[in-house]
């Protein structure tokens, strides 16, 4: 089972794109995301993201998104 899309979006809310997986993970941690989600974001295989849709697409490809 993966992360709820709404949970991920809340964790990334307010981030100023573009950004690296490391920057996104740090932001998510500050927003209260659990450690597993933070590490999943940190491990995404992309150098830089230009917006939240790109992050969600990469998480989906990684099989990290699922039901609520």
Secondary structure, 3 states (H helix, E strand, C coil): CCEEHHHHHHHHCCCCCCECHHHHHHHHHHCCCCHHHHHHHHCCCCCCECCHHHHHHHHHHCCCEECC
